[in-house]
């Protein structure tokens, strides 16, 4: 059996996107794998570096019935060769569990876990009890022009750049996702504006009666103060008013204040995942 790897042609983009929907909106090259002439998998390699150490993001998917035949390794080797002249390494496009088949595959291919992500489940009321006293004190120093607005009313291009600087992936991919999110019925995201300046954003949505916080980012000029706290309080108050009881959120294992808050409100830690990185020799 022979695995053949080719750059995806325009007519093959729908097939690549069907296998790799997370690459939608990402400036990337798609590779298509065929096993004895049949579609076997695809890889997407982003062309904007992110992370420390720097590297291109990559995502690979193999058709289930074609697995364990070397398709994934061959796709990864081709992606590595393609990126070798432009990047120092490769990052997984998404975080994955520290154990299991994906982790084993990545380890076998020279990837190591970096940037661990902790996932928590917390009570809205417990969160409000933990942050309300601090938020009340912080409110006294709020600028008069500070306000919290729905995502649809925020400058989405600026939000895209903010998310890109924090998480990588490029502002165009972020903007594509933001436009879809702002129009979605389940979206509850909010942005903090101070006059015409974007100070921060919290992206969250409601799925099957459960709140999911996808990102909470504060612009560099507004960190270390009230912005993060006000965004969190606004989200919690809105969730309680909607009748929600539980919130799930992720945080990097280096963000000690969020981890401390999770501990104070008795949040349950559901899982630990990580982004994976491999240097290109």
C-alpha positions in Angstrom: 0.0 0.0 0.0 1.4 3.4 -1.0 0.6 6.7 0.7 0.7 9.7 -1.7 0.8 13.3 -0.4 -0.2 16.3 -2.6 -1.0 19.9 -2.0 -4.8 20.3 -2.1 -6.2 21.7 -5.2 -9.0 24.3 -5.2 -11.5 21.5 -6.0 -10.3 19.5 -3.0 -10.7 22.3 -0.4 -14.2 21.1 0.6 -12.8 17.6 1.4 -10.0 19.1 3.4 -12.3 21.4 5.3 -14.7 18.5 6.0 -11.8 16.6 7.7 -10.3 19.7 9.3 -13.1 22.2 10.1 -10.9 23.8 12.7 -8.7 25.2 9.9 -11.5 27.3 8.4 -10.4 30.9 8.3 -6.8 30.0 8.9 -4.2 31.2 6.3 -2.8 27.7 5.5 -1.7 25.1 3.1 -3.7 21.9 3.0 -2.1 18.5 2.2 -4.2 15.6 1.0 -3.2 12.0 1.6 -4.3 9.2 -0.6 -3.9 5.5 0.1 -3.9 3.4 -3.1 -5.7 6.3 -4.7 -8.4 6.8 -2.1 -8.7 9.8 0.2 -7.1 8.9 3.4 -6.5 12.1 5.4 -5.5 15.7 5.3 -3.2 18.2 7.1 -3.5 21.9 7.5 -0.4 24.0 8.2 -0.9 27.6 9.2 1.5 30.2 7.8 1.7 32.6 10.7 4.0 31.7 13.6 2.7 31.6 17.1 3.7 30.4 20.6 7.0 30.3 22.4 9.1 28.8 21.0 7.7 30.0 17.7 6.2 27.6 15.2 3.5 27.1 12.6 0.2 25.5 13.8 -0.7 22.2 12.3 -3.7 19.9 12.4 -4.0 16.4 11.0 -6.9 14.1 10.5 -7.0 10.6 9.1 -10.1 8.9 7.8 -11.0 6.4 10.5 -10.9 3.3 8.3 -7.5 4.3 7.0 -5.8 4.6 10.4 -2.8 2.6 11.6 -1.3 2.5 8.1 1.2 5.3 8.3 -1.0 8.0 6.8 -0.7 10.3 9.8 3.1 10.0 10.0 3.5 10.6 6.3 1.3 13.7 6.4 3.2 15.1 9.3 6.6 14.4 7.6 5.4 16.2 4.5 4.1 19.2 6.5 7.4 19.4 8.4 9.4 19.3 5.1 7.1 22.0 3.7 7.5 24.3 6.7 11.2 23.7 7.3 12.5 26.8 5.5 10.1 29.2 7.2 9.5 27.9 10.8 11.5 26.6 13.7 8.9 24.2 14.7 5.2 23.0 14.7 2.4 23.5 17.2 -0.7 21.5 17.5 -3.6 23.7 16.4 -5.7 22.5 19.3 -5.0 21.3 22.8 -5.2 17.6 23.5 -5.3 15.3 26.5 -2.0 14.3 28.1 -2.8 10.6 27.7 -4.5 8.6 25.0 -4.0 7.8 21.4 -3.5 11.4 20.2 -0.9 12.0 22.8 0.9 8.8 22.0 0.9 9.6 18.3 2.3 13.1 18.9 5.0 11.8 21.3 6.0 9.1 18.7 6.4 11.9 16.2 8.6 14.0 18.4 6.1 16.4 19.9 6.1 17.3 23.6 3.3 18.8 25.7 3.6 22.6 26.3 1.2 25.3 27.5 -1.0 23.1 29.7 -4.6 24.0 29.9 -6.8 23.4 32.9 -10.6 23.0 32.5 -12.9 23.8 35.4 -16.6 23.6 36.1 -17.9 26.2 38.6 -21.1 27.4 40.2 -22.3 30.8 39.0 -23.4 31.7 42.5 -20.1 30.6 44.0 -18.2 32.6 41.4 -20.3 35.7 42.2 -19.8 35.3 45.9 -16.0 35.1 45.4 -15.6 38.1 43.1 -18.4 40.5 44.3 -16.5 42.1 47.2 -13.4 42.7 45.1 -15.5 43.9 42.1 -17.3 46.4 44.3 -14.1 48.0 45.4 -12.7 48.0 41.9 -15.9 49.8 40.6 -14.9 52.9 42.5 -11.9 53.4 40.2 -13.7 52.8 36.9 -13.2 55.5 34.3 -16.5 57.3 33.5 -16.2 56.3 29.8 -15.9 52.6 30.6 -18.7 50.4 29.4 -19.4 46.7 28.6 -21.0 46.0 25.2 -22.2 42.9 23.4 -19.6 41.4 21.0 -21.7 42.6 18.0 -21.2 46.2 19.1 -17.4 45.9 19.6 -14.8 46.7 17.0 -14.3 43.1 15.8 -11.1 43.8 13.9 -9.5 45.0 17.1 -10.8 42.0 19.0 -9.4 39.8 16.4 -5.9 41.3 16.8 -6.2 41.0 20.6 -7.0 37.3 20.4 -4.3 36.7 17.8 -1.6 38.3 19.9 -2.7 36.2 22.9 -3.4 32.8 21.3 -1.8 32.9 17.8 -3.5 31.7 14.7 -3.6 35.2 13.0 -6.1 38.0 13.1 -7.9 36.9 10.0 -8.8 33.5 11.4 -9.9 35.2 14.6 -12.0 37.7 12.8 -13.7 35.0 10.8 -14.7 33.2 14.0 -15.8 36.4 15.7 -18.2 37.3 12.9 -19.8 33.9 13.1 -19.9 34.1 16.9 -21.4 37.6 17.0 -24.3 36.4 14.9 -24.9 33.1 16.8 -28.0 32.8 19.0 -26.0 31.0 21.7 -23.3 33.7 22.0 -23.2 35.9 25.2 -19.7 37.4 24.6 -19.0 40.9 25.9 -16.2 43.5 25.4 -15.0 46.2 27.7 -14.7 49.6 26.0 -13.1 52.7 27.5 -14.2 55.5 25.2 -13.1 54.2 21.7 -10.4 51.9 23.1 -10.9 48.1 23.5 -9.8 47.1 27.0 -10.7 43.5 27.0 -13.1 40.8 25.9 -14.7 37.6 27.3 -16.0 35.1 24.8 -18.7 32.8 26.2 -21.7 30.9 24.9 -24.6 28.8 26.2 -24.9 25.2 25.0 -27.6 22.9 26.4 -28.1 25.2 29.4 -24.4 25.2 30.3 -22.2 28.3 30.0 -18.8 27.8 28.2 -16.1 30.5 28.5 -13.8 30.1 25.5 -11.5 33.1 26.1 -11.0 36.0 28.4 -8.3 38.5 27.3 -7.3 42.0 28.5 -5.4 44.4 26.3 -1.8 45.1 27.4 -2.5 48.7 28.5 -5.3 47.6 30.8 -3.9 44.6 32.6 -3.3 44.3 36.3 -6.5 46.3 37.2 -10.2 46.2 37.1 -10.9 45.2 33.4 -10.6 41.4 33.8 -12.7 41.5 37.0 -15.4 43.6 35.5 -15.7 41.4 32.5 -16.0 38.3 34.6 -18.6 39.8 37.0 -20.7 41.0 34.0 -20.7 37.5 32.6 -21.6 35.9 35.9 -24.4 38.4 36.6 -25.8 37.9 33.1 -25.7 34.1 33.5 -27.5 34.2 36.8 -30.2 36.5 35.3 -30.7 34.0 32.5 -31.2 31.2 35.0 -27.8 29.5 34.4 -26.2 27.7 37.3 -22.9 26.3 36.0 -20.0 27.6 34.0 -17.1 25.8 32.3 -13.8 27.6 31.5 -10.2 26.9 30.6 -7.1 28.6 31.7 -3.4 28.3 31.1 -1.6 26.6 34.0 0.5 29.8 34.4 -2.5 32.1 35.0 -2.3 31.9 38.8 -5.1 34.4 39.5 -7.7 32.4 37.6 -6.6 29.1 39.1 -6.8 30.8 42.6 -10.3 32.0 41.8 -11.3 28.5 40.7 -10.1 27.1 44.0 -11.8 29.8 46.1 -15.2 29.1 44.6 -14.8 25.3 44.9 -14.7 24.7 41.1 -14.2 21.1 39.9 -11.2 20.5 37.7 -12.4 18.4 34.8 -9.3 17.8 32.8 -5.8 18.9 31.8 -4.9 19.3 28.1 -1.9 20.8 26.4 -0.7 22.2 23.1 2.1 20.1 21.7 5.3 21.3 20.0 8.0 19.8 17.9 11.1 21.5 16.7 12.0 21.2 13.0 15.6 19.9 12.9 
